[in-house]
Structure formats: structure tokens, C-alpha cells
Amino acid sequence: MLTSPRYVAYKILHKIETEGGYSNISLSHEIRNSNFSELDKGFLTELTYGVIERKVTLDYFITRFSSVPVRKMNVHVLILLRISAYQLAFMSKVPNYSICDETVKIAKRVIPVNAGFINAVVRAMSSEELKVPNYSKKSFHTHTRYLSVKHSMPEWLIERWLKMFGHEMLETMFESMNNSVRFEIRANRLKTNVERLQESLDIDGFHTKKSNVSVDTLVVENPSGIIRSSEFKDGLFYVQDSAAALASIILNPSANDRILDACSAPGGKATHIAEIIQDKGEVIASDIYPHKLSLIEENFNRLGISCIKTVIFDATKFNRDFENYFDKILLDVPCTGLGLLSRKPEIRWSRTESDFLELNSLQKNILENCAKYLKVGGSLVYSTCSLDETENHDIISSFVKENSNFEFSDFESLLPDSIKNRGGKEGSLTLFPHIDNTDGFFISKIRRIF
């Protein structure tokens, strides 16, 4: 029992709740050290991510059937009740009796004094369909609270994004973020192409389809075990969302260019750039943290790349050696990560609205500093994995307005038909989960004219 997927999910969720950390790291560690079948691995993954993602909704359900307020519950009790509520509400193929029995077994081992209470609440929840009712003032104090419960999003983010996107678009976007997690890989141009990689993976039993956003990317429909495949070990692909891959394509690097990827770790974009230029040029992949550089080196070694040089580098501080040195610069700047809510659900709970002030200052600082490293006639791509306008259009538009030697650069010709006429001609593009079936991502391109 203590090695069951439910118990492992409990362990991961308890660690995140009490110590913080990233769910994907904890989950990968537990799966690597387990003997679970592929079915159990899938169950554990959905349960872990689902409980984190749907926390507000689950707490709403628990409150309806518990005599003890959620805010006063012991953390062990609350996590076990959330695990049960998620299965009851969102995993219809799991029998109710199995949910009750397994939860109580775990409770008797980790917090026996509350096992009876947990049993009573779980059985009460299993007696009715768990569903968020339609909005009414009787059920919810405000419409923002209703949307928070329905989509399990923080109220501050709802209020902020309602002003930016409007009600209809916001709800559609949240629904997509809560229901779609794609697994995508980028073919290594130095060793293969999308078609040959697709054929090879098909022989191994992996079902794939081509991305409609990036020419180098495949969507893998059954990715379990793919990083243990010979194709991965031989460096035929890199795991990367098609939106992130598009940033390197829009940079449009050429052989023998000098290129800076200033916030590079773990190296996805730097390695893609190297592949695009056929490993012929100079790619500087920098990061402020030494341990992150080892991740970049591990990746470019596996992919068979030699033109990348890693450098410890603070992108906010001027480096005179780099002044007017680079033909192309890619700045995938630190951001809130709010475009990744489907992939990293804990971000919605770890971020606060106050984070924007510090991050906007950092983003502006990095852009202003690194723009000095660009040659006249050179191009710079600014990107984030955020959908918030203050991290995207506001930063780059302000920079161009304040620096007359830069202008937006048309990259429409570099885009696939599926995303043409979305801003590429004006030098900026936002990709949305519910429209493009990608991570939420922003890409802008500017050129130094004198």
C-alpha cells in the first residue's frame, strides 16, 4: 500500500505544500525510483498535477461536506481529502469504493487519529456528484470568486486578466489551461528531420503528429518512456514546446553569425539556434548560475553540438567585451511563467501580483543592457512564457519608443500559415493555449538601425 500511486501522490503533494518545490521534479524522481506500470505512472501523474491545479475547486467541494473549515484542517487531512475529491470529481473511471478504501488505508498509516473523520467526509462526497453550480450571489459572494472556484485560479489573476482579455476569452483560456498538456519534441536538424524522426518513433510505438506552429516540432500523443528511447539517447530530439522553438526560428540566425542567448538555461533555444546554423558560428549561452550551465552543456553534448560556449554572465550588468559584438541576440527573459499554467500548475499559487513590479524592472534592465551588445543591422528577439501585457508589449514597446536606433522587425515570412496575420508584420506575436494549442508565449523582434 505504501508504494501505491495514491500514496506516492500524497507524499509529493505533502512535500510541495510544506516545503515548496516543483511538482515535475518530485514526480520525475518518484517515477524513476518506482516499479509502477505505465498505467500506474499515468494515474500518479494525473492525480498529482490535478490536485495542484484544481486546489480551489477541490477545497470548495470539501467545504460542502466537512464540519471543519479547510483553513483549520491538518495538512495531512487536507491533502488526503483533496486527493479523494479530485478522483471523485475528475476521474470518472475510478470506482468510488476504491477511492474511499484506499484513502482510509493511507490515513490509518499517516494520521490514524483522523482516519474516521476522513472516511466520513470522503463517503459523504462520494454520495453526490461533485460539480460547481452556476453563478449566484447565494452560492458565491462575487463573480470573481465564482470564476476562481470554477477554474481554480487565484482571484487576483482573474481580476487582472479580465481587464486585459475580457470575460469570454479568459474563460476559454482557463479551460484550455486546465485540460490540455501537450508533450512536444524538437527534431535535431544536425542528425535528422521531422519526417525521419516521426518514422523512427512510429516503429518504436510512439504516435506523433507535426506541430502547426514550429517546423521542427512533433506532438507526441503517448510520450511515456520516450526519454528512455534510443532516439533520445542518440540526440535525435530535444523536449521543447513548439512556442519556445518558434522563438529561435524567428531570430533567423545564419551560419557564421555571432549569437548571444543571454538567459539560456537549460539550453533549449541555444541548441536550436546551433542546429539551425548547422553548428557553424559562435553561440554564447550564458546564465548567472554556474550549476545551470552544466544543464546546457549536458544538452549540447547529447545533441552533438560544438559551436556553443557557456559563460557565467549577469545579463543586467554591462560587459564591455560584448559591446557591438553580436549579429543576433535572443533574450528569453525571467518572467512570471503565467503562460505555463497547464504545464506547471503550482505557478498559479506561488505567484503574487507584487511579483510584476520586480520582474518588469528586471526585464527592462536586461533588455536595455543586452541591446548594447548588438551590431548595427543586427536583430534581437525578446520573449517570455507569459501572457501578461506588462511583461510583453509594454516592455518592448517602451524600449523601442525610448531608443530611436531600434525598430520593430517584420517576421511574417518566417511564420507558418496557421499563425500568419497575428502581428508578425508589426514585429510581435502572442501565442495562446486555447487558440494555438501551445504554451502561452510572447515573441517580439527588433532591429538596430544605427
Stockholm file with secondary structure:
# STOCKHOLM 1.0

chainA/1-450         MLTSPRYVAYKILHKIETEGGYSNISLSHEIRNSNFSELDKGFLTELTYGVIERKVTLDYFITRFSSVPVRKMNVHVLILLRISAYQLAFMSKVPNYSICDETVKIAKRVIPVNAGFINAVVRAMSSEELKVPNYSKKSFHTHTRYLSVKHSMPEWLIERWLKMFGHEMLETMFESMNNSVRFEIRANRLKTNVERLQESLDIDGFHTKKSNVSVDTLVVENPSGIIRSSEFKDGLFYVQDSAAALASIILNPSANDRILDACSAPGGKATHIAEIIQDKGEVIASDIYPHKLSLIEENFNRLGISCIKTVIFDATKFNRDFENYFDKILLDVPCTGLGLLSRKPEIRWSRTESDFLELNSLQKNILENCAKYLKVGGSLVYSTCSLDETENHDIISSFVKENSNFEFSDFESLLPDSIKNRGGKEGSLTLFPHIDNTDGFFISKIRRIF
#=GR chainA/1-450 SS CTTSHHHHHHHHHHHHHHHCCCHHHHHHHHHHTCCCCHHHHHHHHHHHHHHHHTHHHHHHHHHHHCSSCGGGSCHHHHHHHHHHHHHHHHCTTSCHHHHHHHHHHHHHHHCGGGHHHHHHHHHHHHTSCCCCCCCCTTTCSSHHHHHHHHHTCCHHHHHHHHHHHCHHHHHHHHHHHHHCCCCEEEECTTTCCHHHHHHHHHHTTCCEEECSSCTTEEEESSCTTGGGSHHHHTTCEEECCHHHHHHHHHHCCCTTCEEEETTCTTCHHHHHHHHHTTTCSEEEEEESCHHHHHHHHHHHHHTTCCSEEEEECCTTSCCGGGTTCEEEEEEECCCCCTTCTTTCTTHHHHCCTTHHHHHHHHHHHHHHHHGGGEEEEEEEEEEESCCCGGGTHHHHHHHHHHCTTEEECCCGGGSCGGGTTSSGGGTEEEECHHHHSSCCEEEEEEEECC
#=GC SS_cons         CTTSHHHHHHHHHHHHHHHCCCHHHHHHHHHHTCCCCHHHHHHHHHHHHHHHHTHHHHHHHHHHHCSSCGGGSCHHHHHHHHHHHHHHHHCTTSCHHHHHHHHHHHHHHHCGGGHHHHHHHHHHHHTSCCCCCCCCTTTCSSHHHHHHHHHTCCHHHHHHHHHHHCHHHHHHHHHHHHHCCCCEEEECTTTCCHHHHHHHHHHTTCCEEECSSCTTEEEESSCTTGGGSHHHHTTCEEECCHHHHHHHHHHCCCTTCEEEETTCTTCHHHHHHHHHTTTCSEEEEEESCHHHHHHHHHHHHHTTCCSEEEEECCTTSCCGGGTTCEEEEEEECCCCCTTCTTTCTTHHHHCCTTHHHHHHHHHHHHHHHHGGGEEEEEEEEEEESCCCGGGTHHHHHHHHHHCTTEEECCCGGGSCGGGTTSSGGGTEEEECHHHHSSCCEEEEEEEECC
//
